[in-house]
Amino acid sequence: MINLSQKAEEVLKDYFKDKEITPIRIFLQTGGCSGQSLAMALDEQKATDDVCEINGFTMVIDKELHGTTKDITVDYVTGSMGSGFQLASEIPVGGGGGCCGSCSCG
């Protein structure tokens, strides 16, 4: 199951207000300081996807990945480091929390 917070839904509605609503893919993004993490992008539905319709939005995710993560919650957060979508899964994937040096955390 994929869940959208009220704030995430508001941001998506605002984004698509003058556009055709297209499917939103949740996928596993690799790289960066924290390693793998869940991310979103506009995409097309594939035969290998689980599909979740949420208040007019079509969320798609590869069935194998969805089996690994179980439930996913999509939120939109704002803070001193900026704003953006935050995805959390019932069974966490990736995310190392270490410092690679390029992000000035060391």
C-alpha positions as CSV (number, residue, x, y, z in Angstrom):
1,M,0.0,0.0,0.0
2,I,1.1,3.5,-0.7
3,N,-0.1,6.4,1.5
4,L,0.1,10.1,0.7
5,S,0.1,12.6,3.5
6,Q,-2.3,15.5,3.3
7,K,0.6,17.9,2.6
8,A,2.1,15.7,-0.2
9,E,-1.3,15.4,-1.8
10,E,-1.7,19.2,-1.7
11,V,1.7,19.7,-3.4
12,L,0.9,17.2,-6.1
13,K,-2.5,18.8,-6.8
14,D,-0.8,22.2,-7.1
15,Y,1.9,20.8,-9.4
16,F,-0.7,19.1,-11.7
17,K,-3.3,22.0,-11.6
18,D,-2.4,23.1,-15.2
19,K,-1.1,19.8,-16.4
20,E,-2.3,16.3,-17.4
21,I,-2.0,14.0,-14.4
22,T,0.5,11.3,-15.2
23,P,1.6,8.2,-13.2
24,I,4.1,8.8,-10.4
25,R,6.7,6.1,-10.0
26,I,8.3,5.2,-6.7
27,F,11.7,3.7,-7.3
28,L,15.0,2.8,-5.6
29,Q,17.6,5.5,-6.2
30,T,21.2,4.6,-5.8
31,G,24.2,6.6,-4.9
32,G,24.8,9.7,-2.8
33,C,26.1,9.9,0.8
34,S,23.4,7.7,2.2
35,G,23.4,5.0,-0.4
36,Q,20.1,3.7,-1.7
37,S,16.8,5.6,-1.0
38,L,13.3,5.7,-2.3
39,A,12.5,8.5,-4.8
40,M,9.7,9.6,-7.1
41,A,9.5,10.5,-10.8
42,L,6.8,10.9,-13.5
43,D,6.7,7.7,-15.5
44,E,4.4,5.3,-17.3
45,Q,2.8,2.2,-15.8
46,K,4.5,-1.2,-16.7
47,A,3.2,-4.7,-16.6
48,T,5.6,-5.5,-13.7
49,D,4.1,-2.7,-11.5
50,D,1.8,-2.6,-8.5
51,V,-0.6,0.3,-9.0
52,C,-2.3,2.3,-6.3
53,E,-4.9,5.0,-7.1
54,I,-5.0,7.7,-4.5
55,N,-7.5,10.6,-4.9
56,G,-6.9,11.0,-8.6
57,F,-3.2,10.1,-8.6
58,T,-1.8,6.9,-10.0
59,M,1.2,5.7,-8.0
60,V,3.2,2.9,-9.5
61,I,6.0,0.8,-8.1
62,D,7.8,-2.3,-9.3
63,K,6.1,-5.4,-7.7
64,E,9.5,-6.8,-6.5
65,L,10.5,-3.5,-4.8
66,H,7.1,-3.2,-3.3
67,G,7.4,-6.7,-1.8
68,T,10.7,-5.6,-0.3
69,T,9.5,-2.3,1.2
70,K,5.9,-3.2,2.1
71,D,3.8,-0.1,2.9
72,I,5.2,3.3,1.8
73,T,4.3,6.7,3.1
74,V,4.9,9.8,1.0
75,D,5.1,13.1,2.8
76,Y,6.2,16.6,1.9
77,V,8.4,18.3,4.4
78,T,9.9,21.8,4.8
79,G,12.7,22.9,6.9
80,S,16.0,24.8,7.2
81,M,17.6,22.4,4.6
82,G,14.8,23.1,2.1
83,S,11.6,21.4,1.0
84,G,10.8,18.1,-0.7
85,F,9.1,14.8,-0.7
86,Q,10.1,12.3,1.9
87,L,9.4,8.6,1.4
88,A,9.5,6.1,4.2
89,S,8.8,2.4,3.9
90,E,7.6,-0.1,6.5
91,I,10.8,-2.1,5.8
92,P,13.6,0.5,5.4
93,V,15.8,0.2,2.3
94,G,19.3,1.7,2.0
95,G,20.2,4.8,3.8
96,G,23.6,4.5,5.4
97,G,23.9,7.7,7.4
98,G,27.7,7.8,7.0
99,C,29.6,10.7,5.6
100,C,31.3,10.6,2.2
101,G,33.0,14.0,2.6
102,S,31.4,15.6,-0.4
103,C,28.4,16.9,1.5
104,S,30.6,18.8,4.1
105,C,29.4,16.8,7.0
106,G,32.9,15.7,8.1
